Amino acid sequence: MGINVLFFGSLTDATAVAALNNVAAGDTAALQELLHQQYPALRTAKYFIAVNQQMIRENTTLKTGDVVALMPPFSGG
């Protein structure tokens, strides 16, 4: 059992998928490296990361069942 990864907005275009299930990664840095290898377009994409609906700004440990969302920049209005 692993983590679930959700892609939003333009990131679904970059990956051609909306979600990945049962991904094995111990932290968000390892997850990003894995995703950048699998989807090279993500290397240059700008995005925010949320773990279990909480925005993060630094490397975060992941555990089985966590949901990680990658979201492009957004603006309010």
C-alpha positions as CSV (number, residue, x, y, z in Angstrom):
1,M,0.0,0.0,0.0
2,G,1.3,3.4,-0.8
3,I,0.3,7.0,-1.3
4,N,-2.2,8.5,-3.7
5,V,-1.1,11.4,-5.9
6,L,-3.6,13.8,-7.5
7,F,-2.8,16.2,-10.4
8,F,-4.9,19.4,-11.0
9,G,-5.2,21.9,-13.8
10,S,-2.4,22.1,-16.4
11,L,-0.5,19.4,-14.5
12,T,-3.0,16.8,-15.8
13,D,-1.9,17.9,-19.3
14,A,1.7,17.5,-18.4
15,T,1.2,14.0,-17.0
16,A,-1.8,12.8,-19.1
17,V,-3.3,11.4,-15.9
18,A,-5.4,12.9,-13.1
19,A,-4.2,10.5,-10.3
20,L,-1.8,7.8,-9.4
21,N,-2.5,5.2,-6.7
22,N,-0.2,3.2,-4.5
23,V,3.0,5.2,-5.2
24,A,6.0,4.3,-3.0
25,A,7.8,7.3,-1.7
26,G,9.1,8.0,1.8
27,D,8.9,11.8,1.6
28,T,7.8,14.6,-0.8
29,A,11.4,15.1,-2.1
30,A,11.6,11.4,-3.2
31,L,8.1,11.7,-4.6
32,Q,9.0,14.7,-6.7
33,E,12.2,13.0,-8.0
34,L,10.1,9.9,-9.0
35,L,7.5,12.0,-10.7
36,H,10.1,14.1,-12.5
37,Q,11.6,10.9,-13.9
38,Q,8.3,9.5,-15.0
39,Y,6.9,12.8,-16.3
40,P,9.8,15.1,-17.5
41,A,7.4,18.0,-18.2
42,L,6.9,18.4,-14.4
43,R,10.6,19.4,-14.1
44,T,9.8,22.9,-15.5
45,A,6.2,23.2,-14.3
46,K,5.4,25.5,-11.4
47,Y,3.2,23.8,-8.8
48,F,2.3,23.7,-5.1
49,I,2.2,20.5,-3.1
50,A,-0.5,19.6,-0.5
51,V,-0.3,16.6,1.8
52,N,-3.7,15.5,3.2
53,Q,-5.2,18.9,2.2
54,Q,-2.4,20.9,3.9
55,M,-0.1,23.0,1.8
56,I,3.5,22.3,2.5
57,R,6.7,24.3,1.8
58,E,9.4,21.9,2.9
59,N,10.2,18.2,2.6
60,T,7.5,16.2,4.4
61,T,7.5,12.5,5.5
62,L,4.8,10.5,3.8
63,K,3.0,7.4,5.1
64,T,0.7,4.8,3.7
65,G,-2.7,6.2,2.8
66,D,-1.5,9.9,2.5
67,V,-3.0,11.9,-0.4
68,V,-0.6,14.3,-2.1
69,A,-2.0,16.9,-4.5
70,L,0.0,18.8,-7.1
71,M,-1.6,22.0,-8.0
72,P,-0.6,24.8,-10.5
73,P,-0.3,28.3,-9.2
74,F,-3.7,30.0,-8.7
75,S,-4.9,33.5,-7.9
76,G,-7.9,34.7,-6.0
77,G,-10.4,37.2,-7.2
